[in-house]
Amino acid sequence: MKKILSVHYDEIALKGKQRGYFQGLLIKNIKEKINKQIKAVESRLVLDDYSLDDINKLKLTPGIAWVSEAYRIDRDEKELSKLIDEIIGENKNVNIDVKRVDKGYEKTSLKLKEELAKSLKLKFDKNGKKIKVEIMGDSFIVNYGIERGMGGLPVGSSGKLLSLFSGGIDSAIAPLEMMKRGAKVDLLHVYALNSPDFALQSKIKTIAEKLSGIESGLTLYLVPFHYFSVAALKINKRYELVLFKRFLLRLAEEISKDKGYMAIITGDALSQVASQTIENINAISFDIQLPVFRPFIGYNKGEIIEKSIRYGFYDLSIEEYKDCCSIVSNNPATKSTPETIKKLAGDIEMEKIIKDSIRDMKTVKF
């Protein structure tokens, strides 16, 4: 009997002839976090040496569906029954599942499951202790400490994206959602005070560091707010927030063209706040040449908060911080038009503001 850590993917298994590529990329990403030997066994990865910290890192690794402490034993059903009995103890209410990976095994998954339930007097309970038995070619793997992962695809398999990042709940999780789709994501933050050092002493740095634990090699771009804020003094205050959102997308677009990003990410949710009405989103986005991904467009706030809590970002995201959106959000217009925003952008010389802002940009790598 051998204790192991069993790491499973789901979507990667559907990739056909490309499965080896995606699996290899996942292994590479894991090794950047955990410098330990990893073996591929059928549609799972196995670590013979691991720690609880390793489990926590793997749970937040895109591409991993679930991870479990497990035992690998010889294909002896008596030993299997004995082991399961030791794992569950006196509480016989369990959620047990059997998967026959080796289709040549003489008993079906259902048959073995029924025999285990009968011999051990198990009571099936979907809320009980979860046990997953896998029938391999030369062994049984008994998973007993099952932890849900992020799922999706490994980072690096779907291109390079730039995410708008204010430090709020939505903007911390939106990049993570695209990391789960295999994208390499970097962050763009516009800071309100005169120096980027303030941002680097706040939750902005802390959240970026946490995201870099999910995707190694993350880059944070810090751009000053003051060029826009000074120019915006000459326009109707009700349009300032919508025009600022337009500034953010154009700024991201220019940086993306220079740095090779293929799309922009925002945390917008339709009509969640005044600047995210369908009219304002249309006015903000007109004539942007790159795709703009909004992973939360159909979410309500509660659903986004649930994700933030699950991934461990909520407490960080609600820390006090003077972000630019809160400065310019006083009674914003809700039904802007592209024509209005285009005219206002011309009035404040938006393109010059973007060039000046990028000139003062600071880049931080994690």
C-alpha positions, 0 to 999 in steps of 0.5 A: 500500500502506498500513499499518494496525491492523485491529481485529475483533469476533466476538460483536457481528457476531451482534447483527443490528439491534442491531449498530450500537449495540454497534459504536458503544459499542465505538468509544466505549470504544476512544476513551476509551483511544486518542484516534485516528481509528477507521473502521468497514470492514465487520465490522472497525475500522481505525486508520491511526495507532497504536503498540505501546502502543495494541495492548496496550490494545486486547487488553485491551478487552472486545468485541475478538476480535483485533487485527492489524497489517496492510497494505491494498493494491489488489486485485492478486493479484501484489502480494498474493503479493509482499507475503506473500512479504516478510512470511514471509521464508525460513520457508515454514511458515505458518498462512494463511487467506483470507476473502472478505468481498466475495462478488462476487470471482471466486475463492473463499477456498479457490481463492485460498488454494491459488494463494498456497500453490502460487506461494509454495511455502508449507507449512501449519503450524497453529503457523507464522506466522499470516497472514490475507488478507481480500478486501474490496470495493476492496482486500486486507487482509493481517493479519500480527501477529495478537494475541488479544483478550478477545472478548465485548461492550463494557463498558456494554452489560449493566448495572452490577455490584458485585464483591467484591474481596480482591486475590487471584487469583480476585477480580481476574479475576472482575470482568474476566470480567463486563466481557467480558459487557458489564457496568460493574463496580465493586469492594468491598474490606473492609480489615483495618487501621484505615485505608483508606490501607494498602489504597491503598498496596498491591496493592489500588490497583495491581490496581484501577488495572489494571482501570480500564485495561480499564474506564474510570471504575472505582470502588473502595469501601473498608469497614473490617473492625473492626466485624465482627471485634469483634462476631465475638469472641462466636461459635464461631470455626469459623463466623467465615469463613462468617459473614464471607462472609455479611457481605460479600454483605449489605454488597454488597447494601446498597451496591448498593441505594443505588448502583444495582447490579443484581447482585453478583460473587464469585470463588467456585469450588465446593469450592475452599476450605472456605467454598465448599462447596455447603452454605456457599454456600447458607448464605451466600447465603440470602435475598439479593435480588440475583443473585449471579454466580460466573463461576468456579463450575465452574473449578479453581484452575489454570484461574483462574491461567491466566486471571490470567497471560494478562491480566497480573494474576497477579504482582500478585495474589500479592503479600503482603497481609493480607486479611480472609479469611486472618485468619478462615480458621482451621478453618472449618465446611464444612456450615453451614446457613441457620438457623445463619448466620441465628442467628449474624447475629442474635447479632452484630447484623449489620444494625447492623454493616453500617450502621456499616461503610457509614458509614465507607466511603471511595470512590475513583474511577479 
